[in-house]
């Protein structure tokens, strides 16, 4: 599955550990997301910007995507950076929704 394939999909409600991805699938999907990494069990990336206005514009775009997909990241916003982290609490780990959402964020960044 490519970055484009991931970003074209939509999140679906997932509950239960049977939807948690195994290490091999995580590694396969992570390879499609440039700059993303596993940090403390979350799929995470820090995006850099030139100023606060650009950072907030990007963060608002993430919020729009999160609402549309009903899958919300943890975000930490600074003057010129935004750290985004995904995990799926209802599966107690990473799910396909985390990777779909991250791919959508990558597409948003390239606009």
SULKA-V426367 format. One line per field, one symbol per residue. ss: DSSP state (H for helix, E for strand, L for the rest). phi: phi as a letter, one per 20 degrees, with the letter a starting at -180 (. if undefined). psi: psi as a letter, one per 30 degrees, with the letter a starting at -180 (. if undefined). Layout:
ss->???
phi->???
psi->???
//
This chain:
ss->LLHHHHHHLLLLLLLLHHHLLLHHHHHHHHLLLLLLEEELLEEEEEEELLLHHHHHHHHHHHHHHHHHHLLLLEEEELLLEEEEEELEHHHLELLHHHHHHHHHHHHHHLL
phi->.egfgffeecfcfccoffeffegffgfffffedfnebeclmdecbdddcebfffffffffffffffffelbdeeccdcgcbbedcdbdgfdlrecggffffffffffffef
psi->kleeeefflkklkkkkfffkkleeeeeeeeffjkfllkjhgljkkkkklfleeeeeeeeeeeeeeeeefhjklkkkkaegljkkkkljeffhakleeeeeeeeeeeeeef.
//
